[in-house]
C-alpha cells in the first residue's frame, strides 16, 4: 500500500541553501507547520510556514537544487501533534496548579486568622450558636422580654402585668378610680385562651407555609444570624447586664431601681400592698371584692371579647378547611400515582423552599412529581423539570376540542400526556398512542435509559408499545421489535389484496395486530369488532371513461361535487366502499395483474395496496440449485436466484449490503486505464469463496468507477480493473467497493425492488466458524431495506460422512442451529429436520433417519447437494413454512 501520510501531487522547485520551496500544480491545503519536506531524497527538513503554493523551511535546503521536479512531504502524525499539545497543556496546568495552591493557602490563612482551635470551621460556628440561622434575632427578641434598668422601656400593659407577677406584685394596681381593670383571674383566663388560639393558628400556618429554618451552610447565613455584628458577644453581655435578674441578687444602683419601677408602672405607689386572693386592690387605698368588681361594666368587656372570638373562629375555620382540602387533594393524587406523600416534610423541605415553587407534590424521598411556580404561572412536571404554561391547559382551543379533562402540555402547546373522560383513556404524545386508564406508564431508570420518548408498559414495567425518537421507529413488545412509523399508518406493503384485509398492522412475522376486513369486521388486539361507516350514505362511487381509460370517481349526493380518485393513465375497475368509509378499487396492470388502490371519498389521498412482487434466493450452491422454479410455481409469484457456488457467509453478507469491503489503492489512485493492485481493509468480502479459492471478474464499482475485482490466491493479490478508460481518480483511505448483483441464468442486474421475500442459505462453505456465520446472518437481516422484513434462513445440511465421522464442522453446525432457533425461531428453517420427515422406507433412508443425516434417496452422490426429489422436497417445505407465516 502507498503511504497515506506522504503528499506528492504536482512538482516543486528549490535551490541549495534556500528555505523557499515553490510548488507547481500542487494542492498543499493538508500541509501544516511541523511537517517535513524532502522525503523524496531521504531528507526531512521541518516546515516553518505554508502560504498557498509556497513553503518556508525551518533550515536551508542541504540537498541538490531541483526545478519543477517530483517531491514528497512527510506529514507529522496526528498522535505526535496531539502528544505535543498535551505536554504543553500539562506544563501549563502544573504552573497553574502551583499558583492556585499557593493562593488558596494564603487565603485560608487570612480567613482563619487567629480563631481558636474549636471554632475553625463552619460546623463549629453553627454548633456554637445552636444551629440557629436567626441567632441574633432570637437573642434580641428574648432580651426584649427582660426588664431594663437603664432606660425607658415602653412596655405594654400586658407586659407590665407579667413583670409584676414575676416580682410578686400581680395584685397591685395604680389605676385611678373608675378605670376598673379586669381581675387577675379573668386576665389569666383570657391570656391563656389567646395564647392557645395563637399557638394553634401558628402551628397551622407553620404547617401550611413551612417555617422550618434552613441549614447554616454559608458564612453569609452565619453573619446574618448574629446581625452582622463583629462585637456580638460584647453587645449581648452588655445588654444582659442591664436586665433584671430573678435568680440571684443584682446590686442595682438607685437610678436603675427607680427606672425598673417606672418600667413596671410602680412609680406612683402610695401604699403597701398585701396580696389578697380574689380581691382587687386600687392604689387610692380602696379595696373592692371580686363580686362587686365583676358587676361593674363587665357586660361591655365580655361583648368585646365575644366579638373578637367570633372573628378569630371564622378565620380558623377557613384555615382548617383549606388544610383539610389540601390533605384530601394530596391523598387523591398520591393514590393515583400509587405513592404516599409526607405533606409536612414537603412543606418544610429546605430544598423545596429554595426552588421557587409555591405548591408541589413530591414523594417520600423528596423527588418532585409536579409543582406550580407563582411568579411566572408555570407548571413543573417530573424530576427532569419539564416546564409547562399552566394557562394553556384551559385556554388552548385545541385542548378544549380534544375531549381531554386533564392534560400536560409543553410550552408550544404540544401534548405530553392527557386523560379523556368519555372513554377513560390516557393519551401519550406525538403519535397519540392511547391506553386504558389502568395501564401503568413507566418512568423508571430503565425506561429513561432506553431512548424511548413515550411508552406504554404493563404492570411489571415490560414494554407494550413505545417510540424511539432518535431511530424514528416504534417498538412493540419486550423484545423491542422495531417498525418504521409508516407501518402504523394503515396500509402495509404486503399481499393484502389476497388477505381479505383493507388495512392492517402486522409484526415482522406477518401476525395481524389490528386490521379492517372487507367483510365489515375490524380486528383490534386479536378480537373482531364491528367497524360501521356512513360514507356510502353521503357518496356514490363509479367508473367513467376519461381519456381512453376507465377512472374511478366519487360524487357527493347532496351537492353533486365529483372527484377523480384514480391516477391518470391507468385502467381501473370495481370501485366499492369499505366498512371504514374508504373507497377501494382495482387497477389493471400488465406487470402484476390486478392491484388494489384506496382513497378517502371526499379527498384524493390515493394509496396503493401492492402485493409481494417476488422472492429472492441468496446464498451458496444449495440455493443456486433450481428448487426456486418449483417454489415460484407453488407460491404464484416470481423467484430470482443469486446463489453462488462456493460462496461463504461473508460473500453473501457483502453482496446484500450487510458487510462493507473497503479498498485502498497501493498507488493512491485509480489509473486512467487498466488495473491497479489494491488492499482490502475488510477481508475478501465478495471475493470470499470456499478455501479462499482464486476468483476473477466480480463486477461492481469503486469510487464511482465501474470495474471488476479479482483475487489471486498464490500471490495473495487483489486487483481492480477498469471497465472503460477515463480520468485518473485519487483515492485516499478505504473506499467501499459496491458489488453489482446479477441474476443467475440471465446475467442481468438485479432490479431495485424494495419488497421481496428473501430466502437465505449460506454457511456450508465456512461451517467451521459458526459465530462468523451467525454474525453475517444478523448483518444481512439488519440491512433489509424494507418497512416489514420478510425472510427465512435455511440451515445448511451436513453430509453423511460428516455426521458419522469426527468432523469439527458438524459440532459447529449444531451450535449454529441452536443459535438461529433461539434468536429467530419463526424465521429459521431446519432443512435437515424436514428431509428426515421425507425419507422413504428403504434401509438406507431409515439408517439416515436414525443417525441424523440427509436420506440418500433425496441426495446426489456427493452427499451434499439434493437431487431432483430433494429439490422438490425443499420447495414444498419452504412453501409450507412461508405460507404459514402469511407471506403468500
Order of alpha helices (4+ residues) and beta strands (2+ residues): beta-beta-beta-beta-beta-beta-beta-beta-alpha-alpha-alpha-alpha-alpha-alpha-alpha-alpha-beta-beta-alpha-alpha-alpha-alpha-beta-beta-beta-beta-alpha-alpha-beta-beta-beta-beta-alpha-beta-beta-beta-beta-beta-beta-beta-beta-alpha-beta-beta-beta-beta-beta-beta-beta-beta-alpha-alpha-beta-alpha-beta-beta-beta-beta-beta-beta-beta-beta-beta-alpha-beta-alpha-alpha-beta-alpha-alpha-alpha
